[in-house]
Amino acid sequence: MKFKGVLNATDIDKAVTLAGDELEKLGAGEKASIVGRLAIEEILLIFRENFGPEQPFKIFCLTGPGGVRVNVSVKGTSYNPLGEESPILKNLEDDFTVQPRWKYLLSQNNVLLVFPPANSLRKTIGFSWKYAFGCRKVFIIAITCQIFAALLGIVAPAISARIVVAYTTNELKRIIILAIILVVIQLLRNFFMVMSNLGYNKAYSSTLSALEKDLVENVLKVESECIDEKGSGMFIQRTTSDTQRIANGFNSIADMVGTIFNYAGVLIAMFMVDPYVALFVLGIIVVQCIMEYYRDKRLVADDRVFRKTNERVSGLVSEMVRGSKDVKCMNCEEQFVDKLNETILDANEKRWYMQKRSWTSKLFRWELGEFGSFILICLLVYNIFNGHFMATTAIVIFNYYTELGPNAVKVIGTFLDSLADFNLSNERVYALIKGPDFPKERFGKTDLPSVKGDVEFDHVHFFYERKTDHKVLNDLCFKVKSGEMVGLVGKSGCGKSTAFNLIPKLYVPTSGRVLIDGIDINELTKDSIRNNVTIVPQNPYIFRMSVRDNLKIVKDGITDEEMERVCRLACIDEDIKAMPDGYDTLIGEGGVKLSGGQRQRLAIARSMLKDSRIILFDEATSALDNETQAKIQNAIDNMRKERTVIIIAHRLSTIVNADRIMFMQDGKILKEGTHEELLRTCEPYHTFAAMDRSRNQESELPE
């Protein structure tokens, strides 16, 4: 990638975008792309401050020793932008494996940025091999059979060559003996090939299972903010398509290695007939293979771009299926289809560009092969004419070339494609499991087998760093004692749900501490937090399983008595028994066959089954009618004796009898107290309560 421009805002934006895309395209990784964009933009802006907006500059991106190299070149007097006190460059120092370098040469200021490749072929193959290690005995047997088949494939053409020579000399007895040997070799070769393929297919199934299991486990460890940012499409593609390509890669690559060995046998046979002509044929093949290598290198870069675009298609399709009812109700099918079609067209354009470049390179390689065939024919005619060998020998050589030349290069090209596809899929899965672009949740080592239930926010600040600098939580401080029932109210967007998500460590504070029983949750183990904190959300996700299986996810081995007890407490037992198959009724994806209130009550039953010491209700009664809400309220009151309960209230009636109510505004607690105290001392709460009474009166009007 090369870009020339001047240091105005438009050209800087273009250069930064192109360089960032090129970094990702050349395999530096998503994080390196972001770091590169920020660094290049800052360097160009520093140059602009010193040289003005009309000064020319150039940017080059290319792969080289150590990874992807980006050279920013600005014409002018000697000036080192890296010596400036730039907060942005200072913050990026730790993100550079190789620190940026400045050099002044031929009236040009040159800044070199080096980004090591996200992965290497050796690293990714080693990464994927560990998943095949569980069936290593089968794999070793398959590889051994493949080697025997390949060796026999080398011998067979040599025997065939000897048979042809024997025909020309009328050695009939020798022909029969060689034919018997050839039959035995082919029978053994076929046997070893079948055994090899059976072994590889067994290894494929085992490898795929191990890989998908590990990938799913790692997806569940990815930070929630990262999942929100990247969307579901990317995770779906890498969990399904890429894992299958990796598992299949071992089989297809090994199979093609065997075929290449067979062609090597044909080449050896050709050397036995005439080494000089064979050397010429080998030269043609080597040149074409070099062309295939560079074609494949471009293909990998283009495929990276295509797969990322295709992930967006998968994400939109996933959202379309999950949100189909909303799309229909809003009567926006046409707009959604247009958006999806636009994304599909973009992906297909990138696929077309990738295929166009690949097939154009193949065309040049084919034309070279045809030209080589013509030269070979001329060479054979010359040798016959000058009596260097007989016409029968020329026929043998030409037949060998017909089998070897185009086919060998095609197989080698396909092998390189498969290897690149295998490596790229490895790279994408490796990045998800171990790469910096997908940060995993981190937990401490302090174990709390029994939790009292004290919760404290100590000067907590939080903002979604990747999206905005606006603080969602701003110096949030409060304490909730064990056994307390506390209400959290405030206008929409004040940070209530964000605060809830920090308690089970779904998100991590930007600064400040969240404590359970006086211990910073960053020091606690995952089980100490997640086993003792449960959120009942406003829109709980119900899995596409039976009612029983949705409850068994929380507690395996649950008895029918336990199941019915928590469902009675959650006021959903009668609803379940009225279903066609009772607790074994399938309730659809997202609990689509349940009403909103039933989904919330089933989620409440799940939380009761978990028996957490801290339960957080995030407007969990908002979809319930007054009668059911009263029943749920009784269940919550029963839980108060042994648990800490914090409720984000949609209706003040849910928390009017709470021990305390905290009114939240602008990311902090404005005032706290009982319902009556806040009505007297907190004007915003008084206004909020008046609006709540108005809503309730409207909802109780007769239809």
N, C-alpha and C positions, 0 to 999 in steps of 0.2 A: 504494500500500500504506500503510495506517495501522494502528498498533498502540498500544494503551493498556494500561498495567499499573503495577505498583509494583516497587520495586527489590529484590525477592526473587530467589532463584536461579532459580526456575521461570520467572518472567516475563522475566528477562534472557535465559535460554536460548531461549525462544520468539522474543523480539524479534530476537536475533542471527541465528537460523536464518532467520526470515522476511526480514529485511533482506538477508542474503547471497544468498538465492534470488532476491529481487527485483532485486538488482543484476545478477545474471547474466541474468535474464529480460529486463531492459530494455537489455541490450547492452553493459554495462560490461566484460564479460570475466571469465574464471575467476580470474585473478590479482587483479583488483579486488574480486571477491567475497570472496576469502580475506582480503585486506587490510582490507576493510570489516568483516568479521566480527570480526577481531582488534581493530580500532580501536573499534568500537561497544561490544564487550564490556568493553574496558579503561576506556572513558569512563564507562559505566554503573557499573562496579565502583568507580571513584573517587568518583562521586556517592554511591554507597551508603555508602562509608566515612565521608562527611561528613554525609549527611542521614538515614541509617538505611534499613532494608529496606522500610519502609512508605511511603516517599515516592513519589508518583505521577510517571510519566513518559510521554512520547509519542514515537513515531518515525513520520516521514513519508518515503516514498520516491516521487519523481516525476521525470520527465524535464523538463529545462528548458534554458536557455542554458548551453552548455558541457558538457552531458552529464547524467548521473544525479545528482540532488541528494538527499542524506540529511540530514534535520534531526532531531537528538536534542534533545528539550525536557524539562527537569526543573524542576518547580515548587520554589520556595524562595528563600532569600537569594542574593545575588550571589556566585557562585563559579565560577572559571575552571579546569576540569579540565585544560586544555592547559598550564597553568602548573606542573603537578605534575612532579616528577622521576620519570617513568614510563619504565623501560627498554623496555617494549613499544612505546609511542608514539615513543620516540626511535629505535628500530630501524626503524619504519615511515615515518620522515620522507622517505627517498629514494623510497619507493613512491608518494607523493602528488605528482601533477603540480600540483595546486592544494592548498596547505596548508590544513588545517582551521582554521575561524574560530569564535570564541566571541563571543556577544553577549547582554547582559542586557536584557530588555524585558518590561514588564508582569508583574513577579514571576516571569519564566520565564528559566532559563538555556538558551540555544539554541546548540548546536554544529552547524555546517554542514560536511558532508563532500561534496566534489564529485569525481565520477569521470568523466573524459572518456570518450566512447564509444570502444569498442575500434576501431571503424572507421566511416567515413562512406560514404554512397552514392557520392560522388565518388571517394573513395580506392579503394573496392572495384571500381568499374567501370573505373577506370584500371588497377588491378591485373590484372583479367581481360583487358582490351583488349590488353595486351602479348602475351598468348598468341595472340590473333587477328592480331597484327601481321605474322606470317610469311606470312599469306595476305591481306594488306591489299588487294592489287590486286583479288582476287576479291571481297573484302568491299566495296570502293568501288564496283565494278560492280553488285553486288547492291543496295547502298543507292541508287545512282543509278536503277536499274530500279524500286526500290520508290518512290522519289520521283516518277518519271514516272507509275507506276501510280496513286499517290495523287492526283496533280494531275488525271489523267484521270478519277479517281473523283469529284473535286470538280466537274468540268465536266459529267459525264454526267447527274447529277440536274438540273442547271440546264437542259440541253437537253430532258430529259424534261418539266420544268415548262413550257417553251415549247411543246412538242408538245400538252400538255393544254390550254393557253390557246388554241392554234390550233384545236383541236377545237371549243372553245366558240364560236369566231368563224367556223367553216366555211372556214378558209384551207387548202384541200386541197393546193395546190402547196407551200405553206410546210411542211406536215406531212411531205410526201415528202422534201423537202430536209433537214429536221431529222432525219428517220429515217435517211437515208443517213449524215449526219454522226455520229449516235449509234452506228450499226453500226461505222463505222470506229474511233470512240473505244473502243468495247467490245473490238473485235478487238485493237487496240494495247494496251489495258489488260491483257487476258488474256495477251498475249505478254510484256509487261514483268513481270507477276506470276510467270509460270513461270520466266523468267530469274532473277528475284530469288530465288525459292525454291531453284532449283538452286544459285545462288551461296551462299546461306546454308547449305545442306546440305553443300556442299564446305567452307565455312568451319567448320562444326560439327565435321566429321571432323578437320580440321587442328588446330583449337583444342583438342579433346578429347585428341588424341595429345600435343600439347605440354604441356598442363596435367597429364595423368597422369604423363608422364615426369618433369616437374619436381617433382611432389608425391612420387613414389616416391623420387627422389634426396634430397629434404629429409627424408622419414621416416627414411631411413638415416643422416641426420646428427643426428637428435634424440638427446639424451642417454639412455643406457640406463636410468637411474633414472626418467626421465619415461615411457619406454615401459612399464617395469614397473608404474608407478603407474597409468597411464591404461588399460592393457589393449588388446587387439587390436581389439575391436569398433569403437572410435572411429576408428582409423586405416582400417579396412576401409570404414566408412560414408563417410568423407570422400574416400577415394581412388576410390571407385566411384560412389556415389549423387550426392554433391555436385559432382563434376567433370562428370558428365553433365548435371546441372541447369544448371551455368554455361554449358557449351557450347551446350545447347539454348536457353538464355535469349536469346542474341543473335537466334536465328531467330524464336522465338515473340513476343518483344517487338517486333521490327521489323515482323513480320506484323500485329500488333495496331495498331501505329502507323498502318500503311497503312489498316486498317479504320476507325480513328478519323477519318482524313482523309476517307474516303468519307462518313462520317456528317456531317462538317463540310460536305461538298458538299451533302448533303440539307438541312442547316440553312440554307445560303446560298440554296438554291432556295426554301425556305419564306419567307425574308426578302424574296425577289423577289415572292412572291405577296401576303404581308401582313406587314409588319415588326412590327406590334404583337402579333399572335398569336404570331409567331415569338419575340418577346422574352419572352412569357409561358412558352412551351415551353422556351426557354433557361434561364429561372429555375428551372423544375421540375428540369431536368437538373443544373444547378449544385448545387442543394440535395441531390439524391440522390448526386452525386459527393462532396460534403463528407461525407455519411454513410458512403460507401464508404471514404473516406480514413481515418476514425477506426476503422471496422471492421477495415481492413487493418492499422492500427497495433497494435491488440490482437492480431490474428492472428499478427503477427511475434513478439510477446512469448511467446504461447502455443506457437508453433512451435519456438522456442528450447528450451523445456522439453521438448517432445515429442521432438525430435531427440536431445537428450542422453539421455533415457530409452531411446529406441530403440537408441542405441549400446550400451547395456548388454545389450539383447536379442541384438544381433549378436555381442557378445563371448561371451555364454553359449553361443550356437549354435556359434560357432567352437570353444570349449572342448569342447563336447559331441562334435563330430566328431573332434577330435584325441584326446580322452580316452575315446572310446567303449569301447575294450577294458577300460580300468580300471573304468569305470562298470559294465560287464557282470560283470567278475570280482568286484567288490565287492558285486554284486547290489543296487545302489542306484539302479536305473533310476527307481523310483517317486519317490524323494526328489529326484533330479535333475530329473525332469519337473515335480514340484511347484514346485521353485525357479524353473525356467524359465517355468512357467505363471504364477507370481506376478509375474515381471518383465514377461511379455507383457501380463498383465492391467493392470499399472500403466501400461505404455506406451499400451495401448488406452484406458484411462480418460483419460489426458491428451489423446489424440487426440480422444476423444468430447467432452471439455470444450472443446477448441479449436474443434471443428466446431459444438458447441452455441452458443457465443458468436457464431461467425461467422454461422450460419444465423438466429439470432435477430435480428441486426442486418439481415440481408438481408430478413427478413420485414417489419420496420418500413420499410425502403426500398421494398419492393414495394407495401406498403399506401399509402405516400405517393404512389407513381407512379400507383396506381389512383385515388386521390382527385384527383390532378392531371388524369387522363384525364377524370374526371367534370366537373371545372371547365372543361376545354377544350371538351367537348361543349356545356355550357351557354353558353359564350362564343360558340361558332359559331352556336348557335340564336339567340342574342341578336342577332348581327350580320346573320343572314339576315332575322330578323323586322323589324329596323330598316332593312333595305335597304342595309347597308354593303357587302355583296357577295352574289353569286349562290350558289345551292345547289351548283353545279358547283365553284366556288372552295372552298367548305367541304369538299366531298368530297376535293379535291386536298390541302388542308391536313391533313385527318384521315388520309388515306392516308400522307402524309409523316410525320405524328406516329407512326402505327402502325409504320412502318419505323424511325423514329429513336428515339423515346422509350425504350421498355423495352430495345431492342437496344443502343442507344448506351451507356446506363448499365451494362448487363450487360458489354459489351466493356470499358468503362473499369474496372469492378470487376475483371474478369479480368486486365486489363492491370496494375492495381495489385497483384493477387495474384502475378502472374508476376514483376513487378519486385521485390516483397518477397522472393519465393522465390529469385530470382536473386541479390539482395543478401545474403540470409542464407547461401546456399551460398558466395558470394564471401567473406563474413565468416569462415565456418568454415575454408575452405581458406586464406585469407590468414593467419588466426591460426596455422594449422599451419606455414605456410612462413615467416612473418615475425613472428608474435606472441610476446610474452614468456611465454605459457603453455606454449610448447614450446621450451625452450632447446636450442640446437644445440651440438654438440661444438666446442671451440675448440682450435686448435693453434698452435704457434709458427712462426717463419720460419727457424730453423736447420736446415739440411739435412745429413744424415749419409749419404752415398752408400754408405759401407762402415762396418759396425759391428763392433767387436771382440767385444762381448758381455758387458761388465761391467754388473752390475745392483746397485743400492744402494737401500735404504729408509732415509731419514734422518728419524728421529723422526716417523713417519707416524701420524696419528690419522684415524679414519674412522667415521662413523655415518650411517645413513639418516635424514637430517634430517626428511623429511616423515613418517616413521613413528614414530621413537622417538629418545630422547636417549641410549639405551644405545650405548656405543662398541663397535663390532665390532673395530676395531684400536686399540690403546692404546700409543702411543709405540713403534711397531714399528721396530726398527733391525736391519739385517743387510747384508752385502755378499756378492756372488757374483762370482768372477773369471771372465774369459773362458775357455772350455774346461772349466770345472768341471761336475761332475754333483753336484747337491745335492738331498737329500731333505727334504721338509717334512711332518712328521707331527704329530698331535695329535688330541684328541677332536673329535667332530662339533660344529660351531658355534664353534670357537676362532678362525675368521677366515682359514683357509687359502685357500679359493676367492676370498674378497674380496680378499686380497692379490694373487692371480693376476690378477684383473680390473683391478687398478690398473696393472699393468705395461704392457699394451697400451692403456691409458687408456680402458677401457670405463667406468670410474668415476674420479672425481677425489678425491684426499685432502681431508679436511676441513681438515687442516693437515699440515705437513711436506712432504717432497719424495721423489719417486721419480726416480732417475737412471739413465740408460743411458750408458755410457762417460763417466761423470762429468758429464753434462749433464742438467739438469732436463727431464723429458719435456714440461713445459709450454712449453718453448722450442723443441721439435723439431716438424718438419712431420709431417703425418699419414703420409706415405709412409715417413719415416725410422723411425717407430714400427711401423706396421702391416706394412710389408714385412719387418721384421726380428724381429718377435715373433709367435709362433703358439701358440695354446692348443689342445691336444687335450683336449676335455672328457670327462667321464664319460659323458654322454649326448649325443653329437654329433648335430646335425641333418643328415640326408641329404635332399637335395631330390628332388622327384618328377620325376626325369629318369632317363636311362640312366646306367650306371656311367661311361661315357666323358664324358658331359656334366657329371657331378658333378666330374670331375677337370679338365675344360676350364675350369670356372668359375675355378679357381685360376690356371691358366696356359693362355691361349688359344694355339692353334697348337701344342699339344703333339704330339710324334711318338709313334707306337705303341711305339717302343723305350723312350722315356722313361717312358711310362705303365706298361709291363710291368716296367721296372726298379724303380720305386718300389713297385709292388704286390707284387713278389717280396720286397723288403726288409720290407714290412709283413705278409708271410705271408698274402696274400689272393689272389694271382695264380691259384693252382690252383682256388680256390673260384669265381672269376669265370669261368674257362674252362669250368667244369662247368655254368654257367648256360645256359639255352636259347639265348640270343643272344650269349653271351659279354659283351664290353665294351659291347655295344649293348642289353643287357637293361634293361628298365624296372623300377625297384626300388620304386616306390610312394612315396606321401607319407610323409616322415619315414624312408624306407628300410624300410617295413613288411615287405617281402619278405625282408629280411636278418635274421639272428640278431643278438643284442646284440653278440657278439664280432666278427661281420663288419662291423657298423656302425662299431665302434671301429677296426678294422684299416683300413677304407676311409678313415676320418678321419685316421688316422696316415699313410696313403699321400698324402692331400692335403697334410698338413703337410710331408712330405718333398719333395713336388713344389714347394712354395713356397720351399723352400731357405732358411728363416729362420736367422739366427745365434743366436736365443734361442728355445728350444722349451720350453713349459710343459705338462707332462702332469698333468691334473687327474683323478687316479685313473683314468687311461685304460686300465689293464689289469684293472680290477676285474671285468669281465664275461668275461674270458678263462679258458679252462681252463689247467691247469698246463703242458701241452705247448705251447700257442700262446703262453702268457705267456713261456715260455723262448725261443721264437723272437723274440718282440717285444723281449725283453731283449737278445738278440744284436744286433738292429737298433739299439736305443738305444745299446748299447756302441760300435757302429761310428760312430754320429753324434757321440759324445763328443769325438772327436779334433778336430773343427772347430767345434763348437757349444757354447753354454752350455745345459745341460739342468737344469731344476728339476722335480722330481716330487713331487706330493702323493700319498702312498702309502696305498693301501688294505691292501696286503700288504707287510710289511717285507722280504719276499724280493725285492721290486722294487728296493729301495734299499740293501740290506745291504752292497753293494760300492760305494756312493757315496763320493765324496771327503769329503763332510761330510753330517751329518744334523742338521737343526734341529728341536728339539721346541718346539711352539707351545702356549701356554696363555693364556687370557684376553686374546687379541689381541696378544700379544707373544712374543718368543723367550725361553723359559725357560732353555734350555741347548742348546749345539751341540757336535758332535764326531763321531767315527766311531761305528759301531754298538757296538763293544766299549767305547769310552770312555763312552758314554752309559749302557750297562748298569751300569757301575761307579759313575758319578757322578750319575746323574739317576734318582731313585726313581720319578717318574711315568712316565718312559720305560721303566723296567724292568717296571713294571706293565702298560704298554701292550704291550710285547713278549711278556709272558706270555700276555696275552689273545689276541694274534695267533697264538701257537703253538697255543693251545687251539682256535681257530677252524680253523686249517689241519689239525690232526689230525682234527677232526670231518668236514671236507670230504673227507679222504682215506679215511674208513671205507668198506669195501665195502658196496654196496647189497644 
